[in-house]
Amino acid sequence: AIDYINTIEKKEKVLLLTAYRLDGKGINGIEVIERSKMQNQSVLVTNTYISKIKEFNEKIKFLKLFAKVFINDIPIVV
């Protein structure tokens, strides 16, 4: 996914939603955001780790959090 995102020419037109926990991938959502250089247009969608992730927020100023329980309530218009 990171390699694909890095091939996109107009990243400013992309909104990256990623989970924090990516089971079995050896990487987490924060790393995906950083490696794809999508800090300005990304949202970390999580539930389990919100309180833990907030501790990182001082260090990672770009981090926007969204609870998974609300994800179905967001309309996506293309």
PDB file with one MODEL, atoms N, CA, C and O in Angstrom:
MODEL        1
ATOM      1  N   ALA A   1       0.821  -1.199   0.000  1.00  0.00           N
ATOM      2  CA  ALA A   1       0.000   0.000   0.000  1.00  0.00           C
ATOM      3  C   ALA A   1       0.862   1.259   0.000  1.00  0.00           C
ATOM      4  O   ALA A   1       0.557   2.230  -0.693  1.00  0.00           O
ATOM      5  N   ILE A   2       1.932   1.235   0.776  1.00  0.00           N
ATOM      6  CA  ILE A   2       2.822   2.402   0.841  1.00  0.00           C
ATOM      7  C   ILE A   2       3.453   2.660  -0.520  1.00  0.00           C
ATOM      8  O   ILE A   2       3.507   3.802  -0.976  1.00  0.00           O
ATOM      9  N   ASP A   3       3.924   1.613  -1.161  1.00  0.00           N
ATOM     10  CA  ASP A   3       4.526   1.772  -2.490  1.00  0.00           C
ATOM     11  C   ASP A   3       3.512   2.364  -3.469  1.00  0.00           C
ATOM     12  O   ASP A   3       3.850   3.246  -4.258  1.00  0.00           O
ATOM     13  N   TYR A   4       2.276   1.881  -3.418  1.00  0.00           N
ATOM     14  CA  TYR A   4       1.238   2.397  -4.315  1.00  0.00           C
ATOM     15  C   TYR A   4       0.962   3.876  -4.019  1.00  0.00           C
ATOM     16  O   TYR A   4       0.918   4.696  -4.937  1.00  0.00           O
ATOM     17  N   ILE A   5       0.780   4.208  -2.764  1.00  0.00           N
ATOM     18  CA  ILE A   5       0.498   5.598  -2.384  1.00  0.00           C
ATOM     19  C   ILE A   5       1.624   6.518  -2.868  1.00  0.00           C
ATOM     20  O   ILE A   5       1.370   7.632  -3.326  1.00  0.00           O
ATOM     21  N   ASN A   6       2.845   6.049  -2.763  1.00  0.00           N
ATOM     22  CA  ASN A   6       3.992   6.870  -3.164  1.00  0.00           C
ATOM     23  C   ASN A   6       4.090   7.068  -4.675  1.00  0.00           C
ATOM     24  O   ASN A   6       4.878   7.893  -5.137  1.00  0.00           O
ATOM     25  N   THR A   7       3.301   6.323  -5.452  1.00  0.00           N
ATOM     26  CA  THR A   7       3.286   6.538  -6.903  1.00  0.00           C
ATOM     27  C   THR A   7       2.234   7.560  -7.328  1.00  0.00           C
ATOM     28  O   THR A   7       2.223   7.988  -8.482  1.00  0.00           O
ATOM     29  N   ILE A   8       1.362   7.950  -6.423  1.00  0.00           N
ATOM     30  CA  ILE A   8       0.295   8.900  -6.745  1.00  0.00           C
ATOM     31  C   ILE A   8       0.893  10.294  -6.944  1.00  0.00           C
ATOM     32  O   ILE A   8       1.613  10.800  -6.083  1.00  0.00           O
ATOM     33  N   GLU A   9       0.589  10.899  -8.079  1.00  0.00           N
ATOM     34  CA  GLU A   9       1.152  12.220  -8.391  1.00  0.00           C
ATOM     35  C   GLU A   9       0.493  13.348  -7.604  1.00  0.00           C
ATOM     36  O   GLU A   9       1.180  14.253  -7.131  1.00  0.00           O
ATOM     37  N   LYS A  10      -0.815  13.304  -7.460  1.00  0.00           N
ATOM     38  CA  LYS A  10      -1.536  14.383  -6.775  1.00  0.00           C
ATOM     39  C   LYS A  10      -2.038  13.896  -5.426  1.00  0.00           C
ATOM     40  O   LYS A  10      -3.239  13.717  -5.228  1.00  0.00           O
ATOM     41  N   LYS A  11      -1.111  13.682  -4.502  1.00  0.00           N
ATOM     42  CA  LYS A  11      -1.458  13.178  -3.175  1.00  0.00           C
ATOM     43  C   LYS A  11      -2.394  14.123  -2.422  1.00  0.00           C
ATOM     44  O   LYS A  11      -3.149  13.696  -1.549  1.00  0.00           O
ATOM     45  N   GLU A  12      -2.338  15.400  -2.765  1.00  0.00           N
ATOM     46  CA  GLU A  12      -3.192  16.364  -2.062  1.00  0.00           C
ATOM     47  C   GLU A  12      -4.673  16.112  -2.300  1.00  0.00           C
ATOM     48  O   GLU A  12      -5.512  16.667  -1.590  1.00  0.00           O
ATOM     49  N   LYS A  13      -5.011  15.284  -3.285  1.00  0.00           N
ATOM     50  CA  LYS A  13      -6.400  14.954  -3.574  1.00  0.00           C
ATOM     51  C   LYS A  13      -6.831  13.642  -2.929  1.00  0.00           C
ATOM     52  O   LYS A  13      -7.936  13.156  -3.174  1.00  0.00           O
ATOM     53  N   VAL A  14      -5.959  13.073  -2.105  1.00  0.00           N
ATOM     54  CA  VAL A  14      -6.214  11.772  -1.483  1.00  0.00           C
ATOM     55  C   VAL A  14      -6.399  11.951   0.019  1.00  0.00           C
ATOM     56  O   VAL A  14      -5.671  12.711   0.657  1.00  0.00           O
ATOM     57  N   LEU A  15      -7.377  11.245   0.574  1.00  0.00           N
ATOM     58  CA  LEU A  15      -7.553  11.169   2.022  1.00  0.00           C
ATOM     59  C   LEU A  15      -7.220   9.748   2.432  1.00  0.00           C
ATOM     60  O   LEU A  15      -7.874   8.804   1.989  1.00  0.00           O
ATOM     61  N   LEU A  16      -6.221   9.588   3.265  1.00  0.00           N
ATOM     62  CA  LEU A  16      -5.788   8.276   3.718  1.00  0.00           C
ATOM     63  C   LEU A  16      -6.418   7.970   5.066  1.00  0.00           C
ATOM     64  O   LEU A  16      -6.191   8.681   6.045  1.00  0.00           O
ATOM     65  N   LEU A  17      -7.210   6.910   5.110  1.00  0.00           N
ATOM     66  CA  LEU A  17      -7.758   6.392   6.363  1.00  0.00           C
ATOM     67  C   LEU A  17      -7.037   5.086   6.637  1.00  0.00           C
ATOM     68  O   LEU A  17      -7.036   4.190   5.794  1.00  0.00           O
ATOM     69  N   THR A  18      -6.428   4.970   7.799  1.00  0.00           N
ATOM     70  CA  THR A  18      -5.724   3.748   8.141  1.00  0.00           C
ATOM     71  C   THR A  18      -5.964   3.380   9.595  1.00  0.00           C
ATOM     72  O   THR A  18      -6.105   4.252  10.453  1.00  0.00           O
ATOM     73  N   ALA A  19      -6.009   2.105   9.858  1.00  0.00           N
ATOM     74  CA  ALA A  19      -6.120   1.611  11.231  1.00  0.00           C
ATOM     75  C   ALA A  19      -4.759   1.712  11.897  1.00  0.00           C
ATOM     76  O   ALA A  19      -3.730   1.727  11.222  1.00  0.00           O
ATOM     77  N   TYR A  20      -4.754   1.780  13.212  1.00  0.00           N
ATOM     78  CA  TYR A  20      -3.475   1.763  13.928  1.00  0.00           C
ATOM     79  C   TYR A  20      -2.890   0.361  13.893  1.00  0.00           C
ATOM     80  O   TYR A  20      -1.727   0.169  13.538  1.00  0.00           O
ATOM     81  N   ARG A  21      -3.703  -0.608  14.262  1.00  0.00           N
ATOM     82  CA  ARG A  21      -3.242  -1.993  14.322  1.00  0.00           C
ATOM     83  C   ARG A  21      -3.453  -2.674  12.985  1.00  0.00           C
ATOM     84  O   ARG A  21      -4.586  -2.823  12.527  1.00  0.00           O
ATOM     85  N   LEU A  22      -2.376  -3.081  12.368  1.00  0.00           N
ATOM     86  CA  LEU A  22      -2.425  -3.806  11.104  1.00  0.00           C
ATOM     87  C   LEU A  22      -1.862  -5.195  11.383  1.00  0.00           C
ATOM     88  O   LEU A  22      -0.689  -5.466  11.125  1.00  0.00           O
ATOM     89  N   ASP A  23      -2.700  -6.059  11.906  1.00  0.00           N
ATOM     90  CA  ASP A  23      -2.276  -7.377  12.370  1.00  0.00           C
ATOM     91  C   ASP A  23      -1.467  -8.145  11.342  1.00  0.00           C
ATOM     92  O   ASP A  23      -1.858  -8.254  10.180  1.00  0.00           O
ATOM     93  N   GLY A  24      -0.353  -8.667  11.775  1.00  0.00           N
ATOM     94  CA  GLY A  24       0.475  -9.507  10.940  1.00  0.00           C
ATOM     95  C   GLY A  24       1.286  -8.770   9.891  1.00  0.00           C
ATOM     96  O   GLY A  24       1.927  -9.409   9.056  1.00  0.00           O
ATOM     97  N   LYS A  25       1.277  -7.456   9.910  1.00  0.00           N
ATOM     98  CA  LYS A  25       1.982  -6.690   8.884  1.00  0.00           C
ATOM     99  C   LYS A  25       3.332  -6.170   9.368  1.00  0.00           C
ATOM    100  O   LYS A  25       4.136  -5.720   8.551  1.00  0.00           O
ATOM    101  N   GLY A  26       3.602  -6.217  10.660  1.00  0.00           N
ATOM    102  CA  GLY A  26       4.877  -5.728  11.175  1.00  0.00           C
ATOM    103  C   GLY A  26       5.023  -4.225  11.106  1.00  0.00           C
ATOM    104  O   GLY A  26       6.135  -3.705  11.202  1.00  0.00           O
ATOM    105  N   ILE A  27       3.918  -3.519  10.941  1.00  0.00           N
ATOM    106  CA  ILE A  27       3.908  -2.068  10.797  1.00  0.00           C
ATOM    107  C   ILE A  27       2.576  -1.579  11.361  1.00  0.00           C
ATOM    108  O   ILE A  27       1.594  -2.320  11.358  1.00  0.00           O
ATOM    109  N   ASN A  28       2.536  -0.347  11.840  1.00  0.00           N
ATOM    110  CA  ASN A  28       1.259   0.197  12.312  1.00  0.00           C
ATOM    111  C   ASN A  28       0.831   1.363  11.420  1.00  0.00           C
ATOM    112  O   ASN A  28       1.581   1.801  10.548  1.00  0.00           O
ATOM    113  N   GLY A  29      -0.371   1.848  11.651  1.00  0.00           N
ATOM    114  CA  GLY A  29      -0.930   2.910  10.817  1.00  0.00           C
ATOM    115  C   GLY A  29      -0.132   4.204  10.843  1.00  0.00           C
ATOM    116  O   GLY A  29      -0.074   4.920   9.843  1.00  0.00           O
ATOM    117  N   ILE A  30       0.484   4.507  11.982  1.00  0.00           N
ATOM    118  CA  ILE A  30       1.306   5.718  12.071  1.00  0.00           C
ATOM    119  C   ILE A  30       2.484   5.616  11.109  1.00  0.00           C
ATOM    120  O   ILE A  30       2.838   6.585  10.438  1.00  0.00           O
ATOM    121  N   GLU A  31       3.081   4.436  11.052  1.00  0.00           N
ATOM    122  CA  GLU A  31       4.200   4.233  10.136  1.00  0.00           C
ATOM    123  C   GLU A  31       3.760   4.319   8.679  1.00  0.00           C
ATOM    124  O   GLU A  31       4.497   4.833   7.837  1.00  0.00           O
ATOM    125  N   VAL A  32       2.565   3.820   8.378  1.00  0.00           N
ATOM    126  CA  VAL A  32       2.036   3.926   7.013  1.00  0.00           C
ATOM    127  C   VAL A  32       1.898   5.391   6.630  1.00  0.00           C
ATOM    128  O   VAL A  32       2.295   5.792   5.536  1.00  0.00           O
ATOM    129  N   ILE A  33       1.338   6.185   7.528  1.00  0.00           N
ATOM    130  CA  ILE A  33       1.155   7.613   7.271  1.00  0.00           C
ATOM    131  C   ILE A  33       2.509   8.295   7.049  1.00  0.00           C
ATOM    132  O   ILE A  33       2.671   9.069   6.106  1.00  0.00           O
ATOM    133  N   GLU A  34       3.470   8.006   7.915  1.00  0.00           N
ATOM    134  CA  GLU A  34       4.789   8.637   7.798  1.00  0.00           C
ATOM    135  C   GLU A  34       5.514   8.207   6.531  1.00  0.00           C
ATOM    136  O   GLU A  34       6.041   9.053   5.808  1.00  0.00           O
ATOM    137  N   ARG A  35       5.550   6.916   6.250  1.00  0.00           N
ATOM    138  CA  ARG A  35       6.298   6.406   5.090  1.00  0.00           C
ATOM    139  C   ARG A  35       5.684   6.836   3.761  1.00  0.00           C
ATOM    140  O   ARG A  35       6.388   6.954   2.758  1.00  0.00           O
ATOM    141  N   SER A  36       4.377   7.070   3.756  1.00  0.00           N
ATOM    142  CA  SER A  36       3.730   7.511   2.516  1.00  0.00           C
ATOM    143  C   SER A  36       3.686   9.037   2.424  1.00  0.00           C
ATOM    144  O   SER A  36       3.188   9.592   1.445  1.00  0.00           O
ATOM    145  N   LYS A  37       4.210   9.705   3.448  1.00  0.00           N
ATOM    146  CA  LYS A  37       4.257  11.174   3.488  1.00  0.00           C
ATOM    147  C   LYS A  37       2.870  11.792   3.314  1.00  0.00           C
ATOM    148  O   LYS A  37       2.682  12.743   2.555  1.00  0.00           O
ATOM    149  N   MET A  38       1.904  11.221   4.042  1.00  0.00           N
ATOM    150  CA  MET A  38       0.509  11.664   3.945  1.00  0.00           C
ATOM    151  C   MET A  38       0.051  12.335   5.242  1.00  0.00           C
ATOM    152  O   MET A  38      -1.141  12.311   5.550  1.00  0.00           O
ATOM    153  N   GLN A  39       0.957  12.927   5.999  1.00  0.00           N
ATOM    154  CA  GLN A  39       0.628  13.504   7.289  1.00  0.00           C
ATOM    155  C   GLN A  39      -0.489  14.538   7.224  1.00  0.00           C
ATOM    156  O   GLN A  39      -1.308  14.616   8.141  1.00  0.00           O
ATOM    157  N   ASN A  40      -0.536  15.324   6.169  1.00  0.00           N
ATOM    158  CA  ASN A  40      -1.512  16.409   6.092  1.00  0.00           C
ATOM    159  C   ASN A  40      -2.910  15.956   5.704  1.00  0.00           C
ATOM    160  O   ASN A  40      -3.878  16.667   5.973  1.00  0.00           O
ATOM    161  N   GLN A  41      -3.041  14.799   5.083  1.00  0.00           N
ATOM    162  CA  GLN A  41      -4.360  14.349   4.667  1.00  0.00           C
ATOM    163  C   GLN A  41      -4.601  12.892   5.068  1.00  0.00           C
ATOM    164  O   GLN A  41      -4.987  12.055   4.252  1.00  0.00           O
ATOM    165  N   SER A  42      -4.361  12.623   6.346  1.00  0.00           N
ATOM    166  CA  SER A  42      -4.582  11.276   6.841  1.00  0.00           C
ATOM    167  C   SER A  42      -5.340  11.308   8.154  1.00  0.00           C
ATOM    168  O   SER A  42      -5.296  12.288   8.899  1.00  0.00           O
ATOM    169  N   VAL A  43      -6.034  10.214   8.417  1.00  0.00           N
ATOM    170  CA  VAL A  43      -6.767  10.038   9.668  1.00  0.00           C
ATOM    171  C   VAL A  43      -6.482   8.628  10.159  1.00  0.00           C
ATOM    172  O   VAL A  43      -6.613   7.659   9.410  1.00  0.00           O
ATOM    173  N   LEU A  44      -6.098   8.525  11.404  1.00  0.00           N
ATOM    174  CA  LEU A  44      -5.873   7.231  12.022  1.00  0.00           C
ATOM    175  C   LEU A  44      -7.203   6.779  12.622  1.00  0.00           C
ATOM    176  O   LEU A  44      -7.708   7.387  13.565  1.00  0.00           O
ATOM    177  N   VAL A  45      -7.751   5.727  12.075  1.00  0.00           N
ATOM    178  CA  VAL A  45      -9.056   5.222  12.505  1.00  0.00           C
ATOM    179  C   VAL A  45      -8.799   4.056  13.453  1.00  0.00           C
ATOM    180  O   VAL A  45      -8.229   3.038  13.062  1.00  0.00           O
ATOM    181  N   THR A  46      -9.219   4.216  14.686  1.00  0.00           N
ATOM    182  CA  THR A  46      -8.912   3.198  15.682  1.00  0.00           C
ATOM    183  C   THR A  46      -9.943   3.202  16.793  1.00  0.00           C
ATOM    184  O   THR A  46     -10.771   4.108  16.882  1.00  0.00           O
ATOM    185  N   ASN A  47      -9.891   2.219  17.611  1.00  0.00           N
ATOM    186  CA  ASN A  47     -10.762   2.120  18.768  1.00  0.00           C
ATOM    187  C   ASN A  47      -9.956   1.721  19.985  1.00  0.00           C
ATOM    188  O   ASN A  47      -9.963   2.405  21.008  1.00  0.00           O
ATOM    189  N   THR A  48      -9.284   0.636  19.862  1.00  0.00           N
ATOM    190  CA  THR A  48      -8.593   0.023  20.985  1.00  0.00           C
ATOM    191  C   THR A  48      -7.494   0.896  21.566  1.00  0.00           C
ATOM    192  O   THR A  48      -7.311   0.928  22.783  1.00  0.00           O
ATOM    193  N   TYR A  49      -6.768   1.597  20.725  1.00  0.00           N
ATOM    194  CA  TYR A  49      -5.555   2.270  21.178  1.00  0.00           C
ATOM    195  C   TYR A  49      -5.669   3.783  21.310  1.00  0.00           C
ATOM    196  O   TYR A  49      -4.646   4.457  21.428  1.00  0.00           O
ATOM    197  N   ILE A  50      -6.875   4.339  21.295  1.00  0.00           N
ATOM    198  CA  ILE A  50      -6.993   5.809  21.307  1.00  0.00           C
ATOM    199  C   ILE A  50      -6.254   6.430  22.492  1.00  0.00           C
ATOM    200  O   ILE A  50      -5.510   7.393  22.306  1.00  0.00           O
ATOM    201  N   SER A  51      -6.438   5.906  23.697  1.00  0.00           N
ATOM    202  CA  SER A  51      -5.770   6.519  24.849  1.00  0.00           C
ATOM    203  C   SER A  51      -4.253   6.381  24.744  1.00  0.00           C
ATOM    204  O   SER A  51      -3.525   7.302  25.113  1.00  0.00           O
ATOM    205  N   LYS A  52      -3.771   5.252  24.249  1.00  0.00           N
ATOM    206  CA  LYS A  52      -2.326   5.053  24.091  1.00  0.00           C
ATOM    207  C   LYS A  52      -1.774   5.961  22.998  1.00  0.00           C
ATOM    208  O   LYS A  52      -0.696   6.535  23.154  1.00  0.00           O
ATOM    209  N   ILE A  53      -2.498   6.092  21.904  1.00  0.00           N
ATOM    210  CA  ILE A  53      -2.032   6.898  20.782  1.00  0.00           C
ATOM    211  C   ILE A  53      -1.984   8.376  21.154  1.00  0.00           C
ATOM    212  O   ILE A  53      -1.113   9.102  20.674  1.00  0.00           O
ATOM    213  N   LYS A  54      -2.893   8.829  21.989  1.00  0.00           N
ATOM    214  CA  LYS A  54      -2.896  10.233  22.399  1.00  0.00           C
ATOM    215  C   LYS A  54      -1.582  10.614  23.072  1.00  0.00           C
ATOM    216  O   LYS A  54      -1.167  11.772  23.026  1.00  0.00           O
ATOM    217  N   GLU A  55      -0.929   9.634  23.697  1.00  0.00           N
ATOM    218  CA  GLU A  55       0.377   9.896  24.304  1.00  0.00           C
ATOM    219  C   GLU A  55       1.396  10.289  23.241  1.00  0.00           C
ATOM    220  O   GLU A  55       2.294  11.085  23.515  1.00  0.00           O
ATOM    221  N   PHE A  56       1.270   9.741  22.030  1.00  0.00           N
ATOM    222  CA  PHE A  56       2.191  10.045  20.937  1.00  0.00           C
ATOM    223  C   PHE A  56       1.905  11.396  20.305  1.00  0.00           C
ATOM    224  O   PHE A  56       2.754  11.928  19.589  1.00  0.00           O
ATOM    225  N   ASN A  57       0.729  11.966  20.551  1.00  0.00           N
ATOM    226  CA  ASN A  57       0.299  13.156  19.830  1.00  0.00           C
ATOM    227  C   ASN A  57       1.232  14.342  20.032  1.00  0.00           C
ATOM    228  O   ASN A  57       1.360  15.171  19.131  1.00  0.00           O
ATOM    229  N   GLU A  58       1.882  14.450  21.178  1.00  0.00           N
ATOM    230  CA  GLU A  58       2.851  15.525  21.389  1.00  0.00           C
ATOM    231  C   GLU A  58       4.011  15.389  20.418  1.00  0.00           C
ATOM    232  O   GLU A  58       4.516  16.384  19.897  1.00  0.00           O
ATOM    233  N   LYS A  59       4.425  14.174  20.180  1.00  0.00           N
ATOM    234  CA  LYS A  59       5.552  13.916  19.290  1.00  0.00           C
ATOM    235  C   LYS A  59       5.129  13.981  17.827  1.00  0.00           C
ATOM    236  O   LYS A  59       5.878  14.474  16.984  1.00  0.00           O
ATOM    237  N   ILE A  60       3.934  13.484  17.524  1.00  0.00           N
ATOM    238  CA  ILE A  60       3.460  13.400  16.144  1.00  0.00           C
ATOM    239  C   ILE A  60       2.320  14.405  15.973  1.00  0.00           C
ATOM    240  O   ILE A  60       1.151  14.061  16.154  1.00  0.00           O
ATOM    241  N   LYS A  61       2.655  15.619  15.632  1.00  0.00           N
ATOM    242  CA  LYS A  61       1.672  16.707  15.569  1.00  0.00           C
ATOM    243  C   LYS A  61       0.624  16.508  14.476  1.00  0.00           C
ATOM    244  O   LYS A  61      -0.476  17.048  14.588  1.00  0.00           O
ATOM    245  N   PHE A  62       0.931  15.753  13.430  1.00  0.00           N
ATOM    246  CA  PHE A  62       0.003  15.583  12.321  1.00  0.00           C
ATOM    247  C   PHE A  62      -1.141  14.642  12.640  1.00  0.00           C
ATOM    248  O   PHE A  62      -2.127  14.612  11.902  1.00  0.00           O
ATOM    249  N   LEU A  63      -1.046  13.883  13.699  1.00  0.00           N
ATOM    250  CA  LEU A  63      -1.971  12.786  13.949  1.00  0.00           C
ATOM    251  C   LEU A  63      -3.401  13.253  14.203  1.00  0.00           C
ATOM    252  O   LEU A  63      -3.668  14.010  15.137  1.00  0.00           O
ATOM    253  N   LYS A  64      -4.312  12.788  13.355  1.00  0.00           N
ATOM    254  CA  LYS A  64      -5.746  13.020  13.553  1.00  0.00           C
ATOM    255  C   LYS A  64      -6.356  11.665  13.864  1.00  0.00           C
ATOM    256  O   LYS A  64      -6.093  10.689  13.160  1.00  0.00           O
ATOM    257  N   LEU A  65      -7.163  11.596  14.906  1.00  0.00           N
ATOM    258  CA  LEU A  65      -7.740  10.329  15.344  1.00  0.00           C
ATOM    259  C   LEU A  65      -9.239  10.302  15.110  1.00  0.00           C
ATOM    260  O   LEU A  65      -9.922  11.320  15.212  1.00  0.00           O
ATOM    261  N   PHE A  66      -9.732   9.120  14.795  1.00  0.00           N
ATOM    262  CA  PHE A  66     -11.164   8.936  14.625  1.00  0.00           C
ATOM    263  C   PHE A  66     -11.525   7.551  15.138  1.00  0.00           C
ATOM    264  O   PHE A  66     -10.878   6.567  14.779  1.00  0.00           O
ATOM    265  N   ALA A  67     -12.546   7.467  15.968  1.00  0.00           N
ATOM    266  CA  ALA A  67     -12.956   6.179  16.539  1.00  0.00           C
ATOM    267  C   ALA A  67     -13.699   5.346  15.504  1.00  0.00           C
ATOM    268  O   ALA A  67     -14.567   5.852  14.792  1.00  0.00           O
ATOM    269  N   LYS A  68     -13.352   4.061  15.426  1.00  0.00           N
ATOM    270  CA  LYS A  68     -13.966   3.160  14.456  1.00  0.00           C
ATOM    271  C   LYS A  68     -15.480   3.054  14.613  1.00  0.00           C
ATOM    272  O   LYS A  68     -16.185   2.823  13.631  1.00  0.00           O
ATOM    273  N   VAL A  69     -15.984   3.217  15.824  1.00  0.00           N
ATOM    274  CA  VAL A  69     -17.421   3.062  16.043  1.00  0.00           C
ATOM    275  C   VAL A  69     -18.244   4.077  15.252  1.00  0.00           C
ATOM    276  O   VAL A  69     -19.431   3.857  15.011  1.00  0.00           O
ATOM    277  N   PHE A  70     -17.626   5.184  14.847  1.00  0.00           N
ATOM    278  CA  PHE A  70     -18.337   6.219  14.104  1.00  0.00           C
ATOM    279  C   PHE A  70     -18.106   6.173  12.598  1.00  0.00           C
ATOM    280  O   PHE A  70     -18.702   6.962  11.865  1.00  0.00           O
ATOM    281  N   ILE A  71     -17.261   5.276  12.126  1.00  0.00           N
ATOM    282  CA  ILE A  71     -16.855   5.276  10.727  1.00  0.00           C
ATOM    283  C   ILE A  71     -18.037   5.081   9.770  1.00  0.00           C
ATOM    284  O   ILE A  71     -18.032   5.646   8.676  1.00  0.00           O
ATOM    285  N   ASN A  72     -19.030   4.311  10.148  1.00  0.00           N
ATOM    286  CA  ASN A  72     -20.176   4.086   9.265  1.00  0.00           C
ATOM    287  C   ASN A  72     -21.078   5.315   9.133  1.00  0.00           C
ATOM    288  O   ASN A  72     -21.930   5.365   8.245  1.00  0.00           O
ATOM    289  N   ASP A  73     -20.899   6.290   9.997  1.00  0.00           N
ATOM    290  CA  ASP A  73     -21.717   7.499   9.966  1.00  0.00           C
ATOM    291  C   ASP A  73     -21.150   8.589   9.062  1.00  0.00           C
ATOM    292  O   ASP A  73     -21.764   9.646   8.918  1.00  0.00           O
ATOM    293  N   ILE A  74     -20.001   8.354   8.456  1.00  0.00           N
ATOM    294  CA  ILE A  74     -19.360   9.368   7.619  1.00  0.00           C
ATOM    295  C   ILE A  74     -19.752   9.148   6.170  1.00  0.00           C
ATOM    296  O   ILE A  74     -19.447   8.103   5.595  1.00  0.00           O
ATOM    297  N   PRO A  75     -20.428  10.126   5.571  1.00  0.00           N
ATOM    298  CA  PRO A  75     -20.753   9.982   4.144  1.00  0.00           C
ATOM    299  C   PRO A  75     -19.512  10.259   3.297  1.00  0.00           C
ATOM    300  O   PRO A  75     -18.778  11.214   3.552  1.00  0.00           O
ATOM    301  N   ILE A  76     -19.289   9.434   2.310  1.00  0.00           N
ATOM    302  CA  ILE A  76     -18.160   9.635   1.393  1.00  0.00           C
ATOM    303  C   ILE A  76     -18.726   9.954   0.033  1.00  0.00           C
ATOM    304  O   ILE A  76     -19.464   9.161  -0.551  1.00  0.00           O
ATOM    305  N   VAL A  77     -18.368  11.142  -0.474  1.00  0.00           N
ATOM    306  CA  VAL A  77     -18.868  11.585  -1.772  1.00  0.00           C
ATOM    307  C   VAL A  77     -17.690  11.618  -2.726  1.00  0.00           C
ATOM    308  O   VAL A  77     -16.649  12.203  -2.430  1.00  0.00           O
ATOM    309  N   VAL A  78     -17.868  10.983  -3.875  1.00  0.00           N
ATOM    310  CA  VAL A  78     -16.794  10.935  -4.877  1.00  0.00           C
ATOM    311  C   VAL A  78     -17.196  11.789  -6.056  1.00  0.00           C
ATOM    312  O   VAL A  78     -16.443  11.898  -7.024  1.00  0.00           O
TER     313      VAL A  78
ENDMDL
END
